[in-house]
Amino acid sequence: MPSDLARFWTLDSAVAFLNHGSFGACPRPVLEAQQRLRERLERQPVRFFVRDLEPLLDDARSALAAFLGADPEGLVFVTNATTAVNAVLRSLALAPGDQLLVTDHAYNACRNALDFVAAAAGARVVVVPVPFPLASADAVVEAVLAQVTPHTRLALLDHVTSPTGLVLPIERLVRALAARGIDTLVDGAHAPGMLPLDLRALGAAYYAGNCHKWLCAPKGAGFLHVRRERQGGVRPVVISHGANSPRTDRSRLLLEFDWTGSHDPTAYLCVPEAIRFLGGLLPGGWPELMARNRQLALEARRILCDALDAMPPAPEEMVGALAAVPLPDGADAPLRSPLYVDPLQDVLLERYRIEVPIVPWPAPPKRLVRVSCQAYNARDDYERLATALRELTRGG
């Protein structure tokens, strides 16, 4: 039986959708709010963009800042976390010999951005191997700090790793690196809506996040939070009118990021509605929803480990609403796409009507199955997957 909350989403009821982590899924009431905003925009585009948009953005920014425990004046909307990561990396004044730290669990798109800026400046990317399976969070901290040198300028670290679904000990890492004079750029693509956040207390120099994943806002809503003393040095990927604006009533950060050219800003403006709607699904609000999704992920992991005769690959405290479990080796075939890889993913959808990612880790033929848990999911979804994987991996 699906979750009774599934009625709020437009997902195909015939498919067990266990891949919320890739692109999210936006509920009907939030999509309806976006449509109303689009109609308002199209009734009077000049008024909307020239007169209405700035206060609307400020209202949305205030709501998101309150949810994240962030400073509104340091918070800007971008289309996605990858854009936010690119904005920070391309704003750095790197020199030959500088070193940039990243783990081998990093999201491929952000790792590509890191390689790009390093190559342009003659800097070096230092990849920190983090074991998986993993015995404890201590191993992550030890691995990262062991690679720090006097030349380390920045660490790009995931809050929740995309391929392996690990919640990294980001508070400990940010503090330990700051004590060594190193800034951290946190790729928090999965964290907002999955984990409680207090960005002021975290104190990272830069934090990039998505709103279209666990917050369930429309696609095209992400953010960048920049600590106050770093705000003057960060520029958007697209330089536009704000670069030479004579205004003094707003910070340069807001002036540049809030207008980067004509586009549909309604995804940003729907973030408050997404926060409100998801927060009203359960009596305990967001804390209950986050706890519910995490408990479901732990349960799903137990079900899959039992079906695959596998051991849990990480301690429970490093699991949020994503969980990855090792699979038997697949074919040693070339990757077809950075987003879509293993033929098993096709079989699960076509034969069993299950949408779930099969992740090459660390490289083919090694692979993982990664499940997501959102309000519309229920235990039956994961038992269905376990049955299918048991058949497919045992010659059924």
C-alpha positions as CSV (number, residue, x, y, z in Angstrom):
1,M,0.0,0.0,0.0
2,P,1.4,3.5,-0.9
3,S,1.5,6.2,1.7
4,D,-1.8,8.0,2.2
5,L,0.2,11.2,1.6
6,A,0.9,10.1,-2.0
7,R,-2.4,11.8,-3.1
8,F,-0.7,15.2,-3.0
9,W,1.8,14.3,-5.7
10,T,1.2,13.7,-9.5
11,L,3.6,10.7,-9.7
12,D,2.5,7.7,-11.7
13,S,0.7,5.5,-9.2
14,A,1.7,2.4,-11.2
15,V,5.4,3.0,-10.5
16,A,7.2,2.7,-7.2
17,F,9.2,5.9,-7.3
18,L,12.2,5.5,-5.1
19,N,14.4,8.2,-6.7
20,H,13.3,11.4,-5.1
21,G,16.9,12.2,-4.5
22,S,17.8,12.8,-8.2
23,F,15.2,15.5,-9.2
24,G,12.7,15.7,-6.4
25,A,8.9,15.7,-7.0
26,C,6.8,18.7,-6.5
27,P,3.3,18.3,-4.9
28,R,0.1,19.6,-6.5
29,P,-0.5,22.5,-4.2
30,V,2.9,23.9,-4.8
31,L,2.6,23.5,-8.6
32,E,-0.8,25.3,-8.4
33,A,0.9,28.2,-6.6
34,Q,3.5,28.3,-9.3
35,Q,0.9,28.4,-12.0
36,R,-0.8,31.4,-10.3
37,L,2.5,33.2,-10.2
38,R,3.1,32.5,-13.8
39,E,-0.3,33.8,-14.8
40,R,0.4,37.0,-12.7
41,L,3.7,37.4,-14.5
42,E,2.2,37.0,-18.0
43,R,-0.7,39.4,-17.3
44,Q,1.8,42.3,-16.8
45,P,5.4,41.2,-17.4
46,V,6.9,44.7,-17.0
47,R,5.2,45.3,-13.7
48,F,6.1,41.8,-12.5
49,F,9.8,42.0,-13.3
50,V,10.4,45.7,-12.7
51,R,8.1,46.6,-9.8
52,D,7.0,43.4,-8.1
53,L,9.9,40.9,-8.3
54,E,12.3,42.4,-5.9
55,P,9.9,42.5,-2.9
56,L,8.7,39.0,-3.8
57,L,12.2,37.7,-3.8
58,D,12.9,39.3,-0.4
59,D,9.8,37.7,1.0
60,A,10.8,34.3,-0.3
61,R,14.4,34.8,0.9
62,S,13.2,35.7,4.4
63,A,11.1,32.5,4.6
64,L,14.0,30.3,3.3
65,A,16.5,32.0,5.7
66,A,14.2,31.3,8.6
67,F,13.9,27.7,7.6
68,L,17.7,27.3,7.2
69,G,18.8,29.4,10.1
70,A,20.6,31.6,7.7
71,D,21.3,35.3,7.4
72,P,18.9,36.8,4.7
73,E,21.5,39.3,3.5
74,G,23.9,36.4,2.8
75,L,21.3,34.2,1.0
76,V,20.7,34.3,-2.8
77,F,18.6,32.2,-5.1
78,V,20.2,30.3,-8.0
79,T,18.7,27.6,-10.2
80,N,20.5,24.7,-8.5
81,A,23.3,23.8,-6.1
82,T,25.7,23.1,-9.0
83,T,25.3,26.7,-10.2
84,A,26.0,27.9,-6.6
85,V,29.1,25.8,-6.4
86,N,30.3,27.2,-9.8
87,A,29.7,30.7,-8.7
88,V,31.9,30.3,-5.6
89,L,34.7,28.4,-7.4
90,R,34.9,30.7,-10.3
91,S,35.1,33.7,-7.9
92,L,38.2,32.4,-6.2
93,A,41.5,34.1,-6.8
94,L,43.6,30.9,-7.1
95,A,47.4,30.8,-7.8
96,P,49.6,28.0,-9.1
97,G,50.4,25.6,-6.4
98,D,47.2,26.1,-4.4
99,Q,45.4,23.0,-3.4
100,L,41.6,22.2,-3.4
101,L,40.3,19.3,-1.3
102,V,37.4,17.1,-2.3
103,T,36.4,13.5,-1.4
104,D,36.0,10.7,-3.8
105,H,32.2,10.7,-2.9
106,A,31.7,14.2,-4.5
107,Y,28.9,14.8,-7.0
108,N,30.3,14.5,-10.5
109,A,29.1,17.9,-11.8
110,C,30.7,19.8,-8.9
111,R,33.9,17.8,-9.2
112,N,34.1,18.8,-12.8
113,A,33.7,22.5,-11.8
114,L,36.6,22.0,-9.3
115,D,38.8,20.5,-11.9
116,F,37.9,23.3,-14.4
117,V,38.9,26.2,-12.1
118,A,42.0,24.4,-10.8
119,A,43.3,23.7,-14.3
120,A,42.7,27.4,-15.3
121,A,44.8,28.6,-12.4
122,G,47.4,25.9,-12.2
123,A,46.1,24.8,-8.9
124,R,45.8,21.1,-7.8
125,V,42.8,19.1,-6.8
126,V,43.5,16.7,-4.0
127,V,41.0,13.8,-3.8
128,V,40.5,12.4,-0.4
129,P,39.6,8.6,-0.4
130,V,36.8,7.9,2.0
131,P,36.2,4.2,2.6
132,F,32.8,2.7,1.8
133,P,31.6,0.6,3.6
134,L,32.5,2.9,6.4
135,A,32.9,2.1,10.1
136,S,32.4,5.6,11.6
137,A,32.2,9.3,10.9
138,D,35.6,9.6,12.6
139,A,37.1,8.0,9.5
140,V,35.8,10.8,7.3
141,V,37.3,13.5,9.5
142,E,40.6,11.7,9.8
143,A,40.8,11.2,6.0
144,V,40.1,14.8,5.2
145,L,42.4,16.3,7.7
146,A,45.2,14.0,6.7
147,Q,45.3,15.6,3.3
148,V,45.5,19.2,4.6
149,T,48.8,21.0,3.7
150,P,50.0,24.7,4.0
151,H,48.8,25.0,0.3
152,T,45.2,24.0,1.0
153,R,42.9,26.9,0.0
154,L,39.4,25.4,0.1
155,A,37.6,22.2,0.8
156,L,34.5,21.3,-1.3
157,L,32.6,18.8,0.9
158,D,29.2,17.2,0.6
159,H,26.7,17.5,3.5
160,V,25.0,14.4,2.1
161,T,26.9,12.4,-0.6
162,S,25.0,11.8,-3.8
163,P,26.3,8.4,-4.9
164,T,26.5,6.8,-1.4
165,G,23.9,8.6,0.6
166,L,26.2,9.4,3.6
167,V,25.5,12.2,6.0
168,L,29.0,13.5,6.5
169,P,30.0,15.0,9.9
170,I,30.0,18.5,8.3
171,E,30.0,20.5,11.5
172,R,33.1,18.8,12.7
173,L,34.8,19.2,9.4
174,V,34.0,22.9,9.0
175,R,35.3,23.6,12.5
176,A,38.5,21.6,12.1
177,L,39.3,23.1,8.7
178,A,38.5,26.6,9.9
179,A,41.0,26.1,12.8
180,R,43.6,25.5,10.1
181,G,42.6,28.6,8.2
182,I,40.8,26.8,5.4
183,D,37.4,27.8,4.1
184,T,34.7,25.1,3.3
185,L,32.3,25.2,0.4
186,V,29.5,22.8,1.5
187,D,27.6,21.1,-1.3
188,G,24.3,20.7,0.6
189,A,22.3,19.7,-2.4
190,H,20.3,17.1,-0.5
191,A,20.3,18.6,3.0
192,P,17.5,21.2,3.1
193,G,14.3,19.4,4.1
194,M,16.2,16.2,4.9
195,L,18.3,17.4,7.8
196,P,17.7,20.1,10.4
197,L,20.0,23.1,9.4
198,D,21.4,26.1,11.2
199,L,23.7,27.7,8.7
200,R,24.7,30.5,11.1
201,A,25.8,28.0,13.7
202,L,27.5,25.8,11.1
203,G,29.7,28.8,10.0
204,A,30.8,27.5,6.6
205,A,32.2,30.2,4.4
206,Y,29.8,29.0,1.6
207,Y,26.8,26.7,1.6
208,A,25.1,25.6,-1.7
209,G,21.7,23.9,-1.6
210,N,18.7,22.8,-3.6
211,C,15.0,23.5,-2.8
212,H,13.6,21.2,-5.5
213,K,14.8,18.0,-3.8
214,W,13.7,17.4,-0.1
215,L,11.9,20.8,0.1
216,C,9.8,19.7,-2.9
217,A,9.8,23.2,-4.5
218,P,9.6,23.4,-8.3
219,K,12.6,22.6,-10.4
220,G,14.9,25.5,-10.8
221,A,15.1,26.6,-7.2
222,G,18.4,26.5,-5.4
223,F,20.4,28.8,-3.1
224,L,23.8,30.0,-2.1
225,H,24.6,31.2,1.5
226,V,27.8,33.2,1.9
227,R,29.2,34.1,5.3
228,R,29.3,37.9,5.8
229,E,33.1,38.5,5.4
230,R,33.2,36.5,2.2
231,Q,30.2,38.1,0.4
232,G,32.2,40.9,-1.4
233,G,34.2,38.3,-3.3
234,V,31.5,36.1,-4.7
235,R,30.1,36.9,-8.2
236,P,27.3,35.1,-10.1
237,V,28.1,32.8,-13.0
238,V,26.2,35.3,-15.2
239,I,27.3,38.9,-14.9
240,S,24.4,41.3,-15.6
241,H,23.0,44.7,-14.7
242,G,23.9,44.5,-11.0
243,A,27.6,44.7,-11.7
244,N,27.5,48.4,-12.2
245,S,24.3,49.4,-10.4
246,P,24.7,52.7,-8.5
247,R,22.3,51.5,-5.8
248,T,23.5,51.6,-2.2
249,D,20.3,50.4,-0.5
250,R,21.2,46.7,-1.1
251,S,24.3,44.7,-0.9
252,R,26.3,44.0,-4.1
253,L,25.7,40.2,-3.5
254,L,21.9,40.7,-3.8
255,L,22.1,43.2,-6.6
256,E,24.2,40.9,-8.7
257,F,22.5,37.5,-7.9
258,D,18.9,38.7,-7.9
259,W,19.0,39.7,-11.5
260,T,21.1,37.7,-14.0
261,G,18.8,38.1,-17.0
262,S,15.2,37.3,-18.0
263,H,14.0,33.9,-16.8
264,D,11.1,32.4,-15.0
265,P,11.6,33.2,-11.2
266,T,8.5,31.5,-10.0
267,A,10.3,28.4,-8.7
268,Y,12.1,30.7,-6.3
269,L,8.9,32.4,-5.2
270,C,7.2,29.1,-4.5
271,V,9.8,28.1,-1.9
272,P,7.7,29.6,1.0
273,E,4.7,27.6,-0.1
274,A,6.7,24.4,-0.3
275,I,8.0,25.0,3.2
276,R,4.5,25.7,4.4
277,F,2.9,22.7,2.7
278,L,5.4,20.0,3.6
279,G,5.5,21.3,7.1
280,G,1.8,20.8,7.4
281,L,1.7,17.2,6.2
282,L,2.2,15.7,9.7
283,P,1.1,16.9,13.1
284,G,4.7,17.4,14.3
285,G,5.6,19.5,11.3
286,W,9.0,19.4,9.7
287,P,10.8,17.7,12.6
288,E,8.3,14.8,12.3
289,L,8.5,14.6,8.5
290,M,12.4,14.5,8.6
291,A,12.3,11.8,11.3
292,R,9.7,9.8,9.5
293,N,11.7,9.8,6.2
294,R,14.9,8.9,8.0
295,Q,13.3,6.0,9.9
296,L,11.8,4.8,6.6
297,A,15.3,4.9,5.0
298,L,16.8,2.9,7.8
299,E,14.0,0.3,7.5
300,A,14.4,0.2,3.7
301,R,18.2,-0.4,4.2
302,R,17.5,-3.3,6.5
303,I,15.0,-4.8,4.0
304,L,17.5,-4.5,1.2
305,C,20.4,-5.8,3.2
306,D,18.4,-8.9,4.2
307,A,17.4,-9.5,0.5
308,L,20.9,-9.1,-0.8
309,D,22.8,-10.8,2.1
310,A,24.7,-7.6,2.6
311,M,25.9,-5.8,5.7
312,P,24.8,-2.2,6.3
313,P,27.7,-0.1,4.7
314,A,27.6,2.8,7.2
315,P,26.5,3.5,10.8
316,E,22.9,4.5,11.3
317,E,23.9,8.0,12.4
318,M,25.2,8.7,8.9
319,V,21.9,7.9,7.2
320,G,19.3,10.6,6.4
321,A,16.5,10.0,3.9
322,L,18.9,8.3,1.4
323,A,20.4,4.9,1.8
324,A,22.8,2.9,-0.5
325,V,23.4,-0.8,-0.4
326,P,26.1,-2.7,-2.4
327,L,24.9,-5.0,-5.2
328,P,26.6,-7.9,-6.8
329,D,28.9,-6.8,-9.6
330,G,27.3,-5.9,-12.9
331,A,28.7,-5.8,-16.4
332,D,32.0,-4.0,-16.9
333,A,30.4,-1.8,-19.6
334,P,31.3,1.8,-20.5
335,L,29.1,4.5,-18.8
336,R,26.3,5.7,-21.1
337,S,25.6,8.9,-19.2
338,P,26.6,10.6,-16.0
339,L,22.9,10.4,-15.0
340,Y,21.8,7.0,-16.3
341,V,24.1,4.1,-16.2
342,D,23.3,0.5,-15.4
343,P,20.9,-1.8,-17.5
344,L,19.5,-3.1,-14.3
345,Q,17.8,0.3,-13.8
346,D,15.9,-0.3,-17.1
347,V,14.9,-3.9,-16.1
348,L,13.6,-2.7,-12.7
349,L,11.4,-0.1,-14.4
350,E,10.2,-2.1,-17.4
351,R,9.6,-5.4,-15.7
352,Y,8.8,-4.4,-12.1
353,R,7.6,-0.8,-12.5
354,I,10.2,0.4,-10.0
355,E,12.2,3.6,-10.6
356,V,15.4,3.5,-8.6
357,P,19.0,4.5,-9.4
358,I,21.8,1.9,-9.8
359,V,25.0,3.8,-9.0
360,P,28.4,2.7,-10.2
361,W,30.6,2.8,-7.1
362,P,33.4,3.3,-7.1
363,A,33.5,2.3,-10.8
364,P,31.9,-0.4,-12.9
365,P,31.4,-3.3,-12.4
366,K,31.0,-2.3,-8.7
367,R,27.6,-0.8,-8.1
368,L,25.1,0.2,-5.5
369,V,21.3,0.6,-5.3
370,R,20.3,3.9,-3.7
371,V,16.8,4.4,-2.3
372,S,15.1,7.7,-1.4
373,C,12.4,8.1,1.2
374,Q,9.9,10.9,0.9
375,A,6.3,11.4,2.3
376,Y,4.7,9.6,-0.6
377,N,6.8,6.4,0.0
378,A,5.9,3.5,2.2
379,R,7.5,0.3,3.4
380,D,5.7,-1.7,0.7
381,D,7.8,0.2,-1.9
382,Y,11.0,-1.2,-0.6
383,E,9.7,-4.7,-0.1
384,R,8.7,-4.7,-3.8
385,L,12.2,-3.6,-4.7
386,A,13.8,-6.2,-2.4
387,T,11.8,-9.0,-4.1
388,A,12.8,-7.8,-7.6
389,L,16.5,-7.5,-6.7
390,R,16.4,-11.0,-5.0
391,E,15.1,-12.4,-8.3
392,L,17.4,-10.5,-10.6
393,T,20.6,-11.0,-8.6
394,R,20.1,-14.7,-7.8
395,G,19.4,-15.8,-11.4
396,G,15.6,-15.5,-11.2
